[in-house]
Amino acid sequence: MNHLTAIIFIALLGLELPVSLNGQINHSFRITLNTGLKFYNWSEYDKNSTQNLDESGTLFLVGLSATYNFITGSNIYTKSDIYFYTGSVDYDGYLQNDYGTNTPYKTETGYKGVELLLNFGYNFNITHNFILAPELGFEYEYWNRDLGKGDKHGYKETYNVFFMDFGFNGNLRVVPKVLIFMKFLGEIPLSISESVDLSPWEGSGSSVIDLTPGSNVGINFESGVIAYNISLSLYIDYLLFSPSKLNRNIFQPESDRSIFGVKLGYTFYIKI
């Protein structure tokens, strides 16, 4: 985890503790421990929008989500998440030779990443058993992409993306201990940075190239059920990146990331 990740994580913890201690209502602090799978797909396209690279596979996810109220009886809440994911996916692309032609190339790409989120919301009680809450906040994601996992044609990429989140979530209580929930968020990348480490090709000299892919609005949708504190949910996450500018004759082409995921969690409450 790089320095920025550590700073944001510490900041989340710092915010979480004093706010939760100020809330003086039952169940003001709710924590959900989650594990799950990401069915992951990464694609890249040429200038004619023809796909020339595909990565797909399953990544493992683990983390927690904490939700808490600010003050006694208030409908205002804040939510913080931290997730880690890792795994390998199949790579199906091309190698470009000195003559400018492409040779098919298949290998694996290793992924490691962390997601941090801090959102604020307000619960509107639409009916006695249905709550709708608009949310606004920020999200940070870091991931490392190890193409080839050490083979002679491979290299590593590191992404840092800082988002603004906006959207809403809803909760429908079916019976006292069964709740159906859903969430829809738009994700606006405020900052995208990509570092490409070409040291396997260029030796130990100055081999790191910094790129800045263009940003587009992404979406995140999740829906599931909580029954007796056990939750099961499905989610979709999609991001599109516009091409970056050239740096030393290297650029990041138009790319997109599609994720279909499943989470299994257990929720417990801290009474303050």
ABEGO torsion letter per residue (X at the ends): XBAAAAAAAAAAAAAAAAAAAABABBGABBBBBBBBBBBBBBBBBBAAGBBABBBBEBBBBBEBBBBBBABBGBABBBBBBBBBBBEBBBBBBBBBBAAGBBBBBBBBBBBBBBBBBBBBBBBBBABAABBBBBBBEBBBBBBBBBBGGGBAABBBBBBBBBBBBBEBBBBBBABAABBBBBBBBBBBBABBBBBBBAAAAAEABBABBBBBBBBBBBBBBBBBBBBGGBBBBBBBBBBBBBBBBBBGGBBBBBBBBBBBBBBBBBBBBBBX
